[in-house]
Amino acid sequence: MNTESATWFARRTWHEPRWSRQQLVAAKDAATVSVVLPALNEATTVGAVVSSVMPLVGTLVDEVVVMDSGSTDSTAEVARRAGARVVGCAQVLPDFDVRVGKGEVLWRSLAATSGDYVVFLDSDLVEPDPDFVPMLLGPLLTGHDVRLVKGFYRRPLRLESDEFGTGGGRVTELLARPALASLRPALSKVIQPLGGEYAASRALLESLPFAAGYGVEIGLLLDTEARLGMDALAQVNLGVRKHRNRSLLQLGVMAQQILATALARCVTCPSGPGDSSSTALTQFEQVAGEWLPEVTEVPVLDRPPMSEISDPR
């Protein structure tokens, strides 16, 4: 770790965040906070995540919004019953056709919310900690000139009914971390670059493009560092994060979007991933002893900064 990176890591990493809720409420003053949960068929977990945040409403949090991207189960009903406002993606920015993917949901959430600060939480969290939101807001509210705060945590690998102490975050360790070390070395000191728990100022979020699908987190990280430098970033320890783990084939599609987003921002190439709306990923499955190709179109096209959209609300 070079001297500059070591200095950032020391100044912008909170291993044992100790802000009290009363301290954060006082620091918040007249500012407002929106908590956003992107959701697609998460009826089994979304209620507990919303419930973990609701005690903060009226003090540290001003609104809790579940952005539903077309759930066919009872996600919306469960979220409303827990106290969230549920917004369907098609309800906001109706002049824009709805695309598939997480980046699309988070981008549209900016037009569905109004907080000066936005906290994103994944809706598939298991045993969510009520301190996630306060800890993510800490560096933003307490005068450190930070614009984007990433959560970091230990990620157990959950396989069916068994839970292992390590092994989660496979795309991070096998793709994102090596890619950042090669393409943007300063960001290799971010412990969980792909984590879905993070907070940012609305002003920052509305000034940045949102990458398609699962590229959204690495895109926001790369763009923030490029525009504002490392001091605009911080990271806080959230302890343990448990969620549904995905199959290797699903992780392959995720990795393709993340890699395409990183290359589009770091590598100049006339025929690079930023020049088309999607890219094809070929994967193979063995069926009756025969290896068969399966081609998936993976969207990679960014949405423009919300500040460039006229009257988004």
N, C-alpha and C positions, 0 to 999 in steps of 0.2 A: 504494500500500500504506500503510494508516494505521499509526500508531506501535505500537499493540497487536499488529497482525498482523505487522508487521516484527519485533517483539521475539520473538513465537512462532516465526517462521520462522528467526530467527537461533539461537535456543536449542534448537529441536527438530528441526532438519534437519541430518543428517550427510551432507555431500557427499563426503567421503573417509573413510569409517569405517575405523578402524585397530585395532580390538580384536584382540588375538591370541587364538587358541583356548585357550591356557593361561590367559589372563586371564579368559575367559568361564567356563571350567570351574571356576576358583577362585571366581568370583562366584556361580556357580550353587549351590555348596555342596550342601545336602541336597535342594534342589528337583528336580523332575523335568520332563522336556520330551517332549511327543508331537509328532511330525510327521505331518500328515494330507494325503493326496493324494486328492481326489475324482476318480473316473474313470468314464468311459463310452466303451467301445470305443476305448481309447487304447493298443492293443498295440504300436504302432510307436514310442511315445515313453516310456511309463510306466517301462520297465526302466531307461533311462538316468537318469531323475529319481530313482528309488529308489537306484540305484547311486551317485549323487552325494551321497546322505545317509548311506549305510551306514557309511562310515569314521568317522562321528561317534558311532555307537551304542556305548554303554558309557562314554562320557565326557560329551560335551555333550548327546547325545540318548539317551533311554531307550526309545523305541519308534517304529517307522515303520509306519503303517497306511494301506493303500489302501482307501478306501471305494468299493466297486463298486456302481454303481446300475443293474445289469442288463445288463452287457456281453454281447454275443453273439459277440465275437471272443475271442482268447486273452489279453485284458488280465489276468485273474486269474492265469493260469499264468505269464505273463511277470513279473508283480509278485512272485509268490512265489519264483520262481527268482532274482530279484534280491535277495531277502532280506526283503521286506516281509511283514507280516501282512495278509491280505486279509479284509475283512469285507463281506458283502453287506448292503445297506441293510435288507432285510427281516429280518435276523437280530437287529437291535436294536430296542427299543421295539415289540415285536410287537403291542401293543394299539392302535397307531396305524397306520392304513392308509398305505401308502407313496405319497407324492405325487411327481410328476415335477419335477425341477429341482435346481439346484446348492444353493440354500438348504436344501432338505430334506436333502441329503447331508451338508452341514456341520453342520446341527443334530443329526442322528443320530450324527455322529462324536463328539460330546461324551459320548454314552452308551457309546461303544465304546472310549474312551481314558481315561487316568487322569492325564496329566501336569498339573503345576501351571501350566505354560505350554504353549500349543498354537501350532504353526507350520503354516500352510496353504500348500501349493504346488500350483499347477495341474499336472496330469499330462500336458498336451500341450506342455510346454516342449521346445524344441529346443536342444541344447548347454547344458544347465543348469549353472550355476556352483556348485561345491561350497561356496562362501562364502555362498550365499544364506541358509542357515539361521543360521550364526553372526552375520552382519550384522543380520538381523532380530531376533535375541535380544539384541544389544548394549544398546540403551536399556532393555530390560526388566530385565536382570540387573545393570546397573552403577549402580544407585542414583539414577535420575533421576525416580522416581515416575511412570513412564509405564505405561500399561495396554494400549495398542494401538499397534503399529508397522506402518506401511505401507511397502512397498518402492516405490521409483521407479526409472525406467530409461528408456533409449532403446528405442523399439519399432519396428524395421524392419517395413515392409509386405511380406509374402511372398505373391507371386502365382505359383502353379504353381512353375516352377523359377527364377524371377527374384526377387531381393531388392532392395528399395529402402531407402535410408538412413532415410527418415522415412515417415510416413503411417499407421503402426499406431495403435491407440487412437482409432479414428474416433468411436465412441460417446462416449468421454470428451470429445473436443474439440467435438463438435457438440451434445451433450446434457448430459452430467453437469457439465462445468465451467460452462457458462452457467446451468444450473439452480441449482447451489450458489451462484454469485455473486449470483443473484436471491433465493434462498430462505434461505440460511444463509451470508452473506458471509465469515465467518471461515474456513469450510472451503474457500474458493476458493484458499487457499494450499497445499492438499494437492496435490502434483504428479500423483499417480496414484490418484485416489479409487476407481477401479474395479478396480485391479490385484488379481490373485488370489494374490499372494505377500505375506503379512502374518503377524504374530504377536501374541498377546494373552495376558493372564492368564486362567486358567480361571475365576477368580472373576468377572471382567468378562463373559466369554462366557456363562456360565450365568445371568447376571442380565438378559440382553437377549433380546428376541424375535428370531427369524430370519426375514427376509423370504423370500418365495417366489422360486425361480429365480435369475435374475441380479440381482435387487434386493438380494441378501444383503449385498454389500460396501457399497453406499451406505447401506443401513439400519443396519449396525453402526457406520459412521462417524458418521451423523447422531445415533444414539442415544447413542453415547459422548460426543460433544461436548455434547449436551443435558444429560446427567446429570452429567458430571464436568468439563466445560470443555476448552478447547484444550490445557491443559498435560498432560492424560492421553494426548494423541496425540503421536506422533513419526513421522519418515520418514527412511529411509536409502537411499542410492544403491546400487543393485545392478548398475549398469553397463548391460548390454544384455539384453533379454528377447526371445527369439524363440519364436513359437508359430504354430499354424495360424490363419490368418485366415479369417473367415467371410464368406459372401455378404451382400449388402445386405438381402435378405429376412430372413435369419437375424438380422442386426443390428437390423432393425426390431422383431422380437419381443423381443429383448434390451432395446432402448430403451424399449419399452412397459412392461416390468416395472420397469425402473429409475425411470422417470418416475412410475409409480403408487406405488412405494415412497416416493419423495421427497415427493410431494404428500400422501400419507397421514400423513407425519410433520411436515409444515410448513404445511399448509393446512387450515383448518377448513371442512368442507363436508358437510352432512347426507347428500348422495348421493355422497360422495367415494369414491376407490378402495379405501379401507379397509373399506367396508361390504359388499363381496361377495367371493366366493372367486375370481372370475375376471372378466376383461374381454375383450371381443372386439376384435381388431385386424383390419381389412380391408386387404389389400394387393392389388396388381394385377400380373398377368403377361400378356404379349402372346403369344397362341397363334394361329397361322395368321392373323395380321393383326388379330385381335380381342382387345381388352383384357378379361380375365376376372377377376372378384373372387375372392379366396381369403380366407376368414375363419378366423382362428386364435384359439382360446380361450387366453388368457394368464393363468395362475394368479397371484394377487396377495396371497393371504391369508397372514398371518404364522403361524409356529409360536410357541407361548408360550415364555417363558424356561425353560431346563432346570431351574432351581431350583424351578419350580412343579410339576414332574413328580415324582410320588411314586415313589421307588425306581427311577430311570431305568435302572440297570444290572442 
